[in-house]
Amino acid sequence: MINQLILIFASCIGAVATYVLHKNGLSVVVASCVIGLVGALVGHLLNFPNLALVVFAGTFVGMTSASIGSIGLVAVGGLVCGIIYILSLKIFVGFGGKLGTTAFLSTLLVWGIFYLVRKGIG
């Protein structure tokens, strides 16, 4: 349970850190690479490979949300990304694109709910 909470918050940190680096002048790709590298190093040092993966998935949320959302939406998207990552650990093992798909789903879900609430539909 503790490891799952760590993964959820690591995804959120990856998303927010990427967003902040991008807003401070780095391209989204470079921001994602920097945070992904830090996540990989920390995951390796702690012998926690899923940490590196979920941080990198979180950076994808930060990349896609930088132009359409606020830091709060990015943080929520990162949390949702971590939850979806944990729920999908046992499925589609070995298939490519899982991290990007997870980030896309979480971003779409959070942005969609925000849009509906803002429009008064939700």
Secondary structure, 3 states (H helix, E strand, C coil): CHHHHHHHHHHHHHHHHHHHHHHCCCCHHHHHHHHHHHHHHHHHHCCCHHHHHHHHHHHHHHHHHCCCCCHHHHHHHHHHHHHHHHHCCCCCCCCCCHHHHHHHHHHHHHHHHHHHHHHCCC
